[in-house]
Amino acid sequence: MRHMAYLLAKSGWQVHALSTDLTEGDATNVFPHAARISRECDANTENQAILRVQHEGITFELIECGQHSPEHARVNRFDFFDRRYVEILDTFRPDLILTFGATHADLHRRAIARTRGIRVIFALHNLAYLRDSIQEYDELLVPSAIMANRYAAAGYQQVHRLPPPMWDEEIIATEREPVFFTFVNPERAKGAELIAHLAARHPELPFLIVESRARSGHFKTIAKAAGIAIEKLDNIMFSSGAVLPKDIFAATRVLLMPSLVDEAAGRLAAESLANGIPTLVSDAGALPEIVGSIGTVLPFKTRNADIPVIDEATIALWSEQLGLLSQDDYYQVKANFVRSSGKQYTTAYQIDSYAAWFKSCLNSRPAYS
């Protein structure tokens, strides 16, 4: 959502962002190059403060929630968040609202905007809303054809697709030393067991496991259950996920995404291709769509009731590709092709299409979908 805002601001739109500071990490780290982050207390509300940031031509306001959980900090139409929201509608007077969420408070905010003639863009990046059939919006924006088809089949109207938005300054590594076969978020559903097998089968190759929702302990537990003694392998390095994507890609030779579950888009694969990195993905969800002919799609050989099975045939298939990409001549040819074709996922290639689509939303009937 933030990268969409950057693309629009760069193309000449005026953008004002409002959110809470609830995040998986440190909210202030979201703006690594911001000149100044200020904290201003509200004169009418005790202990209520707003973090204000000017970044990439956008004014960001983050309502401070402290250490409260998202459930405790959930806002409704009567609290400080909503009062600030209405103030922004009255002073900034937006033409469009870009948002997500399915709570009653979210629906109420969108209704307020629509009654004022403000068009609501409901942007989704996962498949979590399929059961809700929410209609309090004007256009639904998703990043893949698979998402578009599934939401349309679930009864959603005005479904449109744009590729995952990218912001080069956070994604593109300016200096690269491609060393690691990189795997991000070591969850079982993301294919952690297959990665453990590959690391054990290729002790000559360096693997980088980047933490996200799942940490190194998850990976070790999954590997142990698969009969792999991670502590005996010296070709695995773990990295915190609290870094910019470009810092991970700077050291990545090949990105591995052997997801077992349907990926709504596969943004990580697009980021990898934008960096010119050979990318191996499974055939789960939108991954084949995102990588197209630029990346390499390696299907799971066996499925039980549509659930992928990590069997010897699948391990061998992925192992063969890793062996090829460890050879410098083969790797260089592949990397050169990816580098020339992956530019479709860079800021320069996306900015015009994003600006044109959002401009079309100012009309009652969008120009295209």
C-alpha angles and dihedrals in degrees: 000000000000092000090052087054091051092050091051094046091050090053092054106272120135107235131190119182128202126184142129121265092244109128142141089256138011112324092212091058089065087077104049095165100036113136095216139004113195130192116213125183121219111243093213100045122061115235092355116133140173126216108217123198132178106205134157090349093306131114109224121193118190117189106222114237100173116206095333120128118247089254093053092044095047109134130219136188093281102052135088095269093058094045090053090046092056091046090056091049089054098044106029091035098200124206092208137027117208111198150129138204137104107221122117088252091054091050091048092052091051091048090052090053094047094050087057091053094256113141115230121220109199105203118193128185102180141036096254096110100057094106096048103063091201114189103176095113141070102227131017114212123196133169102231142040091237091058091045092052095046095048091046090051089051091059102265116145133213094024115178135176134219123166118260107288117246133199111199097206091065099033112035116079109219093196121035136190100179106208113129137071094223130209121181127207106011098221123142089238090056092055102265093151092057091049090053090053091048093049090051092047094048107043088160092065124078114231124199116202111196117202121228125144086340119056135205091274091061091054093049092050092050092047092049091052088053091053096254120134102214092183089066093056119086097185097078125090125182124214133191115247091223093102136087117271091244090061090057093045092049089073099033122111096173131008117219121203108168094163117179094196129062110276112216090214116333099232091176090061091052091050090051093051090049086060092051092248120150105245128202116197137171123241092256119134116311097350095102089048093051097048096037111170092334098073131040122256115206113185124210106255096217132039130183110202089338092307110124116240121214097221133155093270092056093045090050092050094052091040091056092054092048089052091053093047091051088065109089097217094051092042093052093052091049094045093050091053093048092047093055096042103037094069089096086082096056128101094251092056095045105042098080095047092049093047092047094048094048090047089054088056090066087074124070090243116041117232094236143348 
